[in-house]
Amino acid sequence: MNLYRENEYKIIIKKGYKEGMRSDAVIYANKNLERFLEKEAINQIVNVATLPDIVSPAIAMPDIHKGYGFPIGGVAAFDIDGGIISPGGVGYDINCGVRLCSTSLKKDELKGKERDLVRTLYSNVPLGVSSEGNIVLSDSDYRGVLSKGVKWAVEKGYGNNDDIENIESGGCIKTEINTITKRAIERGKNQLGTLGSGNHFLEINYVDEIYDEKISEELGFFKGQVFVMIHTGSRGFGHQICSDYVNIILKASEKYGIKLYDRELAAAPFKSDEGQRYFYAMNSCANYAFVNRQIFKSIVERTLLKFFKISPEMLSISTVYDVAHNIAKIEKHTVRGTERKLIVHRKGATRAFSKGSLEIPLKYREFGQPVIIPGDMGSCSYLLIGSEGSEETFGSSCHGAGRVLSRTKAIENARGRDIIKELEENGIYILAISKETIYEEIPDAYKDVSDVVDVVSQANISKKLIRFKPLCVIKG
């Protein structure tokens, strides 16, 4: 496949490379990451460029790998009037995202307690594919979760208004809950406050490196500070919504004469009845996921308070930011000098708005939006801030390291190794629901997150603020 490298961090696939392309496709990758590009993932981002009324270009972030429909790491914007919405551009784990919380704890205060802490966390947080939480929802509560989002959780005593301020979209997106199927409601009824499985995790980490002392100091961040990172989404509720609507949207593609170069890219006009119903069902899932991370944060807070035997004031756990990865949102962006209203799909990508954006909480508006980039469980993670270069990516950045090994291959690579011991030798303590889960998530299964972050930094999409190192990791 002929790829044109525009500069050291950007590859262009020109419109016309494949029949039906309506725009260029752009892949952000340096020479080191280019060797990991999968042919299937490249084909997927090219196919995204064939969708109706796409606003050039179709974009792949440096953590790109093969997904369902869109590649993971895919970003595409469509005109609000003539464009489409596609479940394949959002994925099955709707609003899978990350919550980052700061604390007043210092790394040294955890020394020698890591093993006990990881065991305590493991025993207190619901994990796994079919895990159920301790939240029993009445029909009224369920409607509140879906329509009010995190405001519902705060009203019920899970956190406070500061949390709401520091969540993307205030933890609530407009929805119409009559678009939700009975099966989806049943699957989500008992899963609030649960982590799930796969690459979902709870991590206790600490600040290892600070890249911008001035901004970090203004935000109250310091070296050795302990943070909590929560990665989970809408659980079985979101998965069912995607499953329910994939076939509906596929039929709509035929109904509206949308030519598909991949059936997984089934799409409906955004303003069609089918497109609107999926959009609002997806928004309900997004609200559910925001609430899930909010409740999970409360569970972790209670666990830490009891474990360290300290007051809430001494722990001072606070939401730094909460971002969605898998979602489609109505946004305004300037395209070739003209402001346009778009439906922006992010599949394994996160918002990264630059300073001044009204979408950013006031405390970050003069700096840029926090961008949380988890790495693999054996290396490091990053906090970045959105920068001016994100205007080229519809205010989007990468969302993680990006897999290079399938789960099957990762398990094969882990055979004969003691992964838990390897991690402990590096000061990282892990517990998971099974050894297989740990094997699936071995550090070797992922790209080097520092390479990925370097690319978005070089492209001025987002700037490095802080690097974290893991201490305790919980996997579902």
C-alpha positions in Angstrom: 0.0 0.0 0.0 1.4 3.4 -1.0 1.5 5.8 1.9 2.7 9.4 1.5 4.6 10.7 4.5 4.0 14.4 4.8 6.3 14.9 7.8 7.8 13.0 10.6 4.5 12.4 12.4 1.9 12.4 9.7 1.0 10.0 6.8 -1.5 10.9 4.1 -3.6 8.6 1.9 -4.9 10.8 -0.9 -8.5 10.9 -1.9 -8.7 8.8 -5.1 -6.5 6.0 -3.7 -9.6 3.9 -3.5 -12.9 4.1 -5.4 -15.5 6.0 -3.5 -13.2 8.0 -1.2 -14.7 11.4 -0.5 -11.8 12.7 1.5 -8.1 12.1 2.3 -7.2 9.8 5.1 -4.6 10.8 7.6 -2.6 8.6 9.9 -0.6 10.1 12.7 2.5 7.9 13.2 6.3 8.4 13.3 8.7 5.9 11.7 8.9 3.8 14.8 5.1 3.4 15.0 4.6 3.0 11.2 6.0 -0.6 11.5 3.0 -1.5 13.6 0.4 -0.4 11.1 -1.9 -3.2 10.3 -3.1 -3.5 6.7 -6.7 -4.1 8.0 -6.6 -1.0 10.1 -5.3 1.1 7.2 -8.1 -0.3 5.0 -10.6 0.6 7.7 -9.6 4.3 7.8 -9.7 4.4 4.0 -13.2 3.0 4.1 -14.3 5.6 6.6 -13.3 8.2 4.0 -16.0 6.8 1.7 -18.9 7.7 4.0 -21.4 10.4 2.8 -20.6 14.1 3.7 -17.5 13.3 5.6 -15.6 16.5 6.4 -12.0 15.9 5.2 -10.0 14.1 6.4 -10.7 10.7 8.0 -8.2 10.5 10.8 -6.3 7.7 12.6 -4.4 8.4 15.8 -1.0 6.9 16.6 -2.6 4.2 18.7 -4.5 2.9 15.7 -5.4 -0.8 15.4 -8.1 -2.9 13.9 -11.6 -2.4 15.3 -15.2 -2.9 14.3 -16.0 -0.7 11.4 -13.8 2.2 12.2 -10.3 1.4 13.4 -9.7 1.9 17.1 -8.0 5.3 17.1 -10.4 6.6 14.4 -11.9 10.1 14.1 -14.3 11.3 11.5 -16.6 14.3 11.3 -19.7 14.6 9.2 -21.9 17.5 8.3 -24.9 17.8 10.6 -27.4 18.2 7.8 -26.2 15.9 5.0 -24.0 13.5 7.0 -24.4 10.2 8.7 -24.0 8.5 12.0 -22.5 5.0 12.3 -22.5 2.6 15.3 -19.2 1.3 13.9 -17.7 4.8 14.5 -18.5 4.5 18.2 -18.2 0.8 19.0 -19.7 -1.6 21.4 -18.3 -0.1 24.6 -20.1 3.2 24.3 -18.4 5.9 26.4 -15.7 3.6 27.5 -13.5 6.3 29.1 -11.1 7.3 31.9 -11.6 9.1 35.2 -8.4 10.6 36.7 -8.5 11.6 40.4 -5.9 13.4 42.4 -5.3 12.8 46.1 -3.2 14.5 48.8 -1.3 11.2 49.4 2.4 10.9 48.6 4.1 7.9 47.1 6.2 7.4 50.3 3.0 7.0 52.3 2.2 3.8 50.3 5.7 2.3 50.7 5.4 -1.2 52.1 1.6 -1.1 51.9 1.2 -1.8 48.2 0.5 -5.5 48.4 -2.2 -5.0 51.2 -3.7 -2.0 49.3 -4.1 -3.9 46.1 -5.8 -6.8 47.9 -8.1 -4.4 49.7 -9.1 -2.7 46.5 -9.6 -6.1 44.8 -11.9 -7.3 47.5 -14.0 -4.1 47.5 -14.6 -3.4 43.8 -16.9 -5.5 41.6 -15.0 -7.0 38.6 -15.4 -9.2 35.6 -17.7 -9.7 32.6 -20.9 -10.4 34.4 -20.2 -8.6 37.7 -23.0 -6.9 39.5 -22.7 -3.9 41.8 -24.4 -3.0 45.0 -26.6 -0.4 43.4 -30.2 -1.5 43.1 -32.0 0.7 40.7 -35.8 1.3 40.8 -37.4 2.2 37.5 -37.4 5.9 38.6 -33.7 5.7 39.5 -32.9 4.1 36.1 -34.6 7.0 34.3 -32.6 9.4 36.5 -29.3 7.7 35.5 -30.1 7.8 31.8 -31.6 11.3 31.7 -29.7 13.2 34.4 -26.3 11.5 34.3 -23.9 12.3 37.1 -26.3 14.9 38.6 -28.4 11.9 39.6 -25.4 10.2 41.3 -24.5 13.4 43.2 -28.1 13.8 44.4 -27.8 10.2 45.7 -24.7 11.0 47.7 -22.0 9.8 45.3 -19.6 12.7 45.0 -20.2 16.4 44.7 -20.7 19.3 42.2 -17.0 19.6 41.7 -17.1 16.2 40.1 -19.8 17.4 37.7 -17.7 20.4 36.7 -14.7 18.3 35.8 -16.5 15.7 33.6 -16.8 16.0 29.8 -20.2 17.6 29.0 -20.8 17.9 32.8 -21.5 14.2 32.9 -24.8 14.5 31.1 -25.8 14.6 27.4 -29.3 15.3 26.2 -31.2 12.1 25.4 -34.6 10.5 24.9 -34.9 7.3 26.9 -37.7 5.9 24.9 -35.0 4.8 22.4 -33.7 2.2 24.8 -34.6 -1.5 24.4 -36.0 -3.6 27.2 -33.0 -6.1 26.8 -30.5 -3.2 27.2 -32.3 -2.0 30.4 -32.1 -5.5 31.9 -28.4 -5.9 31.1 -27.5 -2.6 32.7 -29.8 -2.8 35.7 -27.2 -4.3 38.1 -23.9 -3.2 36.7 -23.5 0.4 38.0 -20.3 0.7 40.0 -18.6 -2.2 38.3 -15.3 -2.3 36.4 -15.9 -5.0 33.8 -13.2 -7.0 32.0 -10.6 -6.9 29.3 -8.6 -3.7 29.2 -10.7 -2.0 31.9 -8.7 -1.3 35.0 -8.3 0.6 38.3 -4.8 1.9 38.9 -3.1 3.7 41.8 -0.2 5.6 40.3 2.1 8.5 41.2 3.6 11.5 39.4 7.0 10.4 38.1 7.8 13.4 35.8 6.5 16.9 35.4 6.9 18.5 32.0 5.3 21.9 32.7 6.1 23.1 36.2 4.1 26.3 36.0 0.8 24.8 34.9 1.2 21.8 37.3 1.8 24.1 40.2 -1.2 26.2 39.4 -3.3 23.0 39.3 -1.9 21.7 42.5 0.1 18.8 41.1 3.5 17.8 42.5 6.1 15.0 42.0 5.4 11.9 44.0 1.7 12.7 44.3 -0.7 9.7 44.3 -3.5 9.6 41.7 -6.3 7.2 40.9 -7.1 6.2 37.3 -10.4 4.4 36.5 -11.0 2.9 33.0 -14.5 1.5 32.4 -17.6 2.2 30.3 -21.3 1.5 29.9 -20.8 -2.3 30.4 -23.4 -4.7 29.1 -25.9 -1.8 28.7 -23.8 -0.1 26.0 -22.9 -3.4 24.3 -26.6 -4.3 24.0 -27.5 -0.9 22.6 -24.9 -1.3 19.9 -26.0 -4.8 19.1 -29.7 -3.7 18.9 -28.9 -0.8 16.5 -26.3 -2.4 14.2 -29.0 -4.3 12.3 -31.4 -1.3 12.4 -28.8 1.0 10.9 -27.7 -1.6 8.4 -31.3 -1.8 7.0 -31.3 2.0 7.0 -28.2 2.1 4.9 -30.1 0.1 2.2 -33.2 2.2 2.7 -31.3 5.5 2.1 -29.1 4.2 -0.7 -25.8 4.5 1.2 -23.1 2.5 -0.5 -21.1 0.5 2.0 -17.5 -0.6 1.3 -17.7 -2.5 4.6 -20.9 -3.7 6.2 -19.5 -2.9 9.6 -19.6 0.8 8.6 -23.4 0.6 8.4 -24.7 4.2 8.6 -27.9 6.2 8.5 -28.4 9.9 7.7 -27.9 11.7 11.1 -31.3 13.4 10.8 -33.2 10.3 9.8 -35.5 8.6 12.3 -33.1 5.7 12.6 -30.1 8.0 13.0 -31.8 10.1 15.7 -33.0 7.0 17.6 -29.5 5.5 17.7 -27.9 8.9 18.6 -30.2 9.3 21.7 -29.8 5.7 22.7 -26.0 6.2 22.5 -26.3 9.3 24.6 -28.2 7.4 27.3 -25.3 4.9 27.3 -22.9 7.8 27.7 -24.7 9.1 30.7 -24.8 5.6 32.2 -21.0 5.3 31.8 -20.4 8.7 33.4 -22.5 7.6 36.4 -20.7 4.2 36.5 -17.3 5.9 36.8 -18.7 8.4 39.4 -20.0 5.6 41.6 -16.8 3.7 41.1 -14.8 6.7 42.3 -16.9 6.8 45.4 -16.2 3.1 46.1 -12.5 3.7 45.7 -12.7 6.8 48.0 -14.4 4.8 50.8 -11.9 2.0 50.4 -8.9 4.4 50.6 -10.3 6.2 53.6 -10.8 3.0 55.5 -7.4 1.5 54.5 -5.4 4.6 55.5 -7.6 5.4 58.5 -7.7 9.1 57.5 -10.4 11.8 57.1 -11.9 12.9 53.7 -10.0 16.1 54.2 -6.7 14.3 54.6 -7.3 12.1 51.5 -8.7 15.0 49.5 -9.6 12.9 46.5 -10.8 15.1 43.6 -11.8 14.4 40.0 -9.2 16.0 37.7 -11.1 15.1 34.6 -13.3 12.4 33.0 -13.2 11.8 29.2 -15.2 9.7 26.8 -13.4 7.5 24.3 -16.1 5.9 22.2 -18.8 8.4 21.3 -20.3 10.6 18.5 -21.0 14.3 19.5 -22.5 17.4 18.0 -19.8 20.0 17.9 -18.9 23.2 16.2 -15.5 23.3 14.3 -13.9 25.7 11.9 -13.3 24.0 8.6 -11.4 26.0 5.9 -12.2 29.2 7.6 -15.9 28.6 8.2 -17.5 27.4 11.4 -19.7 24.3 10.8 -21.9 22.2 13.0 -20.7 18.6 12.8 -21.3 15.1 14.2 -17.8 14.0 15.3 -17.2 10.3 15.8 -14.4 9.3 18.1 -13.6 5.5 18.3 -10.8 5.0 20.7 -10.0 8.7 20.7 -10.6 11.5 23.1 -11.4 15.2 23.0 -8.4 17.5 23.2 -9.8 21.0 22.9 -7.3 23.9 23.1 -7.4 26.7 25.5 -10.3 29.1 25.3 -12.9 26.5 24.3 -16.2 27.0 26.1 -16.4 23.1 26.3 -13.5 23.2 28.8 -14.2 23.7 32.6 -13.2 27.2 33.8 -10.3 26.0 35.8 -8.6 24.6 32.6 -9.8 27.1 30.1 -6.6 29.1 30.1 -4.4 26.0 29.7 -6.3 23.5 27.5 -8.5 20.5 28.2 -7.0 17.6 30.2 -6.2 14.6 28.0 -5.7 11.4 29.9 -3.6 8.7 28.1 -3.2 5.4 29.9 -0.3 3.1 29.0 0.1 -0.6 29.6 0.1 -1.8 33.1 3.9 -2.2 33.3 5.1 1.2 32.1 3.6 4.6 32.4 0.6 6.9 31.7 0.3 10.6 30.8 -1.8 13.6 31.5 -1.6 16.1 28.5 -3.5 19.3 27.7 -5.2 20.0 24.4 -3.3 22.3 22.1 -3.8 24.4 18.9 -2.9 21.6 16.6 -6.0 19.7 17.6 -8.0 22.1 15.3 -6.7 19.8 12.5 -8.2 16.8 14.2 -11.6 18.2 15.2 -10.4 18.7 18.7 -9.2 15.0 19.1 -6.2 13.2 20.4 -5.2 9.5 21.0 -6.7 7.6 23.9 -4.0 5.1 24.9 -1.1 3.0 23.8 -2.9 0.8 21.2 -2.6 -3.0 21.0 -0.1 -4.7 18.8 -0.9 -8.3 19.9 -4.3 -9.9 19.9 -5.4 -11.4 23.2 -4.7 -14.9 21.9 -1.1 -13.9 20.9 -0.6 -12.1 24.2 -1.5 -15.3 26.1 0.9 -17.3 23.9 3.7 -14.8 24.6 3.0 -15.0 28.3 3.3 -18.8 28.5 6.1 -19.9 30.8 6.5 -16.4 32.4 5.5 -15.2 35.8 4.0 -11.9 34.8 3.0 -11.0 38.4 6.6 -11.5 39.5 7.9 -9.5 36.6 5.7 -6.6 37.5 6.4 -6.8 41.2 10.2 -6.6 40.5 9.3 -3.2 39.0 7.4 -2.1 42.0 3.9 -2.8 40.5 1.4 -4.9 42.3 -1.5 -6.5 40.4 -4.6 -8.6 41.0 -7.1 -9.7 38.4 -10.0 -12.0 38.2 -7.9 -14.6 36.4 -4.3 -15.2 35.3 -5.6 -15.3 31.7 -6.7 -11.6 32.1 -3.2 -10.6 33.2 -1.7 -12.6 30.3 -4.1 -10.8 27.8 -2.9 -7.5 29.1 0.8 -8.0 29.3 2.9 -4.9 28.5 4.2 -6.6 25.3 0.6 -6.5 23.9 0.8 -2.7 23.5 2.8 -0.1 21.7 5.1 2.1 23.7 2.8 4.7 25.0 5.6 7.2 25.1 6.0 6.9 21.4 2.3 7.4 20.9 2.3 10.5 23.1 5.4 11.9 21.4 3.5 11.9 18.1 0.5 13.9 19.3 3.0 16.2 21.1 5.0 16.7 17.9 1.8 17.4 16.0 0.9 20.0 18.7 -2.4 18.1 19.2 -1.8 18.0 22.9 1.1 18.9 25.1 2.7 16.7 27.8 2.0 17.9 31.4 2.6 14.9 33.7 3.8 11.3 33.5 2.6 8.7 36.0 4.0 5.3 37.0 1.7 2.6 38.3 1.9 1.2 41.9 -1.3 -0.9 42.2 -3.3 -2.3 39.3 -6.7 -4.1 39.4 -8.0 -5.9 36.3 -11.4 -7.3 35.7 
